[in-house]
Amino acid sequence: MKTWEGLSDIAELVEPQSTNRDDFIQECTTYRLNGVVAVYRTAASVSVTGLWDEELVNALPKSLKFCSSVGAGYDQIDVHACSARDPPIKVSNTPTAVDDATADTAMFLILGALRGFSYGISALRKGQWRGGNGEVAPLGHDPEGKTIGVLGMGGIGRNMKKKCEAFGMKTIYHNRNPLSEELAGGAKYVSFDELLAQSDVLSLNLPLNKKTRHIISTAEFNNMKTGVVIINTARGAVMDEDALVKALESGKVWSCGLDVYEDEPQIHPELVKNPHVMLLPHMGTYTIETMTAMEEWCISNVRSALETGKLRSPVPEHVNL
Ligand SMILES: NC(=O)c1ccc[n+]([C@@H]2O[C@H](COP(=O)([O-])OP(=O)(O)OC[C@H]3O[C@@H](n4cnc5c(N)ncnc54)[C@H](O)[C@@H]3O)[C@@H](O)[C@H]2O)c1
């Protein structure tokens, strides 16, 4: 709040008052918001405005030139509609600030899913120690010696790789392009098909967009090792949740650790019913330290835009806009 208020030395600060999308679109035409040059956008604001789709982007005040969005993912914003405006709305996100907390969450899910801890936790809370009704928690697996495959070796993927090493895991990865040796840090670049075929644990760490929606579905599960463990801390829709449920039922997938879902806050009922899988309600960056760092980063984008005309961390699509 202090950092936000600190912007008042260079700008007039206004906050929208609407509580739903229709009112917000109407408010954008009013004298209060007309003239706004930069927006500080929280992820939670989607519950008021809905997605920043083409309709909303075109309804935003004509004066708007910058959107500084909190979070590494920006799939709630149609960045192409933003570029198409005249003048364009340049969009930034908060990469790097999210890396440690999200990678920590992935480690929790990897260990929990490999070891089958979810089963034990829920049985214990029902007063059933390691199981009930004649069933006991299945024996888990050690991370030591397992191959982790990272799909999308960006800030979070690389951070996770270092943490996986401490648990004796070997990392392979697939990106659109191989990383420099320095960035890869010894992780081996493999093709998408090799990643599916060789991973004991497959971690999804790529952004959600039109190209990556359902990048993991039935055909991809069929190409994986039987008994693979799937971790998703990216966005739910990069994986076909129905196909995951079927792969869990058939035993192709041994377990999974999920922080994100296709239709949040709804979760596939078969996932909720399954005592074996590790599920979190999108808590990847849910810490005081990381949320503060993300908000400060986001506000620094607003300051940079106002003072220099340039965002500090534009999204990849807007780097050359
Ligand atoms: N669970 C959470 O709370 C949480 C927190 C932060 C980020 N996230 C999600 O994690 C994602 C990754 O974050 P990041 O900061 O590491 O992003 P990043 O941009 O640093 O890394 C993403 C990587 O994915 C790669 N990539 C893009 N498209 C690909 C494709 N089709 N195939 C293979 N690789 C591809 C990119 O080249 C890049 O290396 C974000 O987009 C966001 O949606 C979730």
PDBQT file of the ligand as one rigid body, heavy atoms in Angstrom, charges set to zero:
ROOT
HETATM    1  N1  LIG A 401       0.820 -21.788  -9.326  1.00  0.00    +0.000 N 
HETATM    2  C1  LIG A 401       1.099 -20.503  -9.241  1.00  0.00    +0.000 C 
HETATM    3  O1  LIG A 401       0.713 -19.823  -8.292  1.00  0.00    +0.000 OA
HETATM    4  C2  LIG A 401       1.963 -19.858 -10.282  1.00  0.00    +0.000 A 
HETATM    5  C3  LIG A 401       2.872 -18.870  -9.897  1.00  0.00    +0.000 A 
HETATM    6  C4  LIG A 401       3.681 -18.304 -10.869  1.00  0.00    +0.000 A 
HETATM    7  C5  LIG A 401       3.586 -18.722 -12.189  1.00  0.00    +0.000 A 
HETATM    8  N2  LIG A 401       2.674 -19.677 -12.515  1.00  0.00    +0.000 N 
HETATM    9  C6  LIG A 401       2.583 -20.147 -13.920  1.00  0.00    +0.000 C 
HETATM   10  O2  LIG A 401       3.825 -20.714 -14.274  1.00  0.00    +0.000 OA
HETATM   11  C7  LIG A 401       4.120 -20.351 -15.626  1.00  0.00    +0.000 C 
HETATM   12  C8  LIG A 401       5.624 -20.322 -15.804  1.00  0.00    +0.000 C 
HETATM   13  O3  LIG A 401       6.158 -19.238 -15.060  1.00  0.00    +0.000 OA
HETATM   14  P1  LIG A 401       7.660 -18.733 -15.270  1.00  0.00    +0.000 P 
HETATM   15  O4  LIG A 401       7.802 -17.519 -14.425  1.00  0.00    +0.000 OA
HETATM   16  O5  LIG A 401       8.614 -19.861 -15.115  1.00  0.00    +0.000 OA
HETATM   17  O6  LIG A 401       7.573 -18.300 -16.808  1.00  0.00    +0.000 OA
HETATM   18  P2  LIG A 401       8.796 -18.103 -17.812  1.00  0.00    +0.000 P 
HETATM   19  O7  LIG A 401       8.268 -17.240 -18.901  1.00  0.00    +0.000 OA
HETATM   20  O8  LIG A 401      10.025 -17.703 -17.083  1.00  0.00    +0.000 OA
HETATM   21  O9  LIG A 401       9.024 -19.588 -18.376  1.00  0.00    +0.000 OA
HETATM   22  C9  LIG A 401       8.138 -20.253 -19.219  1.00  0.00    +0.000 C 
HETATM   23  C10 LIG A 401       8.959 -21.142 -20.126  1.00  0.00    +0.000 C 
HETATM   24  O10 LIG A 401       8.053 -21.905 -20.951  1.00  0.00    +0.000 OA
HETATM   25  C11 LIG A 401       8.618 -21.972 -22.241  1.00  0.00    +0.000 C 
HETATM   26  N3  LIG A 401       7.568 -22.265 -23.228  1.00  0.00    +0.000 N 
HETATM   27  C12 LIG A 401       6.622 -21.442 -23.715  1.00  0.00    +0.000 A 
HETATM   28  N4  LIG A 401       5.848 -22.106 -24.604  1.00  0.00    +0.000 NA
HETATM   29  C13 LIG A 401       6.323 -23.371 -24.661  1.00  0.00    +0.000 A 
HETATM   30  C14 LIG A 401       5.963 -24.525 -25.404  1.00  0.00    +0.000 A 
HETATM   31  N5  LIG A 401       4.942 -24.500 -26.272  1.00  0.00    +0.000 N 
HETATM   32  N6  LIG A 401       6.668 -25.661 -25.198  1.00  0.00    +0.000 NA
HETATM   33  C15 LIG A 401       7.702 -25.688 -24.335  1.00  0.00    +0.000 A 
HETATM   34  N7  LIG A 401       8.101 -24.624 -23.619  1.00  0.00    +0.000 NA
HETATM   35  C16 LIG A 401       7.419 -23.489 -23.773  1.00  0.00    +0.000 A 
HETATM   36  C17 LIG A 401       9.255 -20.597 -22.454  1.00  0.00    +0.000 C 
HETATM   37  O11 LIG A 401      10.211 -20.618 -23.465  1.00  0.00    +0.000 OA
HETATM   38  C18 LIG A 401       9.872 -20.359 -21.081  1.00  0.00    +0.000 C 
HETATM   39  O12 LIG A 401      11.169 -20.891 -21.004  1.00  0.00    +0.000 OA
HETATM   40  C19 LIG A 401       3.454 -18.976 -15.787  1.00  0.00    +0.000 C 
HETATM   41  O13 LIG A 401       3.104 -18.747 -17.146  1.00  0.00    +0.000 OA
HETATM   42  C20 LIG A 401       2.275 -19.023 -14.887  1.00  0.00    +0.000 C 
HETATM   43  O14 LIG A 401       1.106 -19.356 -15.626  1.00  0.00    +0.000 OA
HETATM   44  C21 LIG A 401       1.867 -20.246 -11.599  1.00  0.00    +0.000 A 
ENDROOT
TORSDOF 0
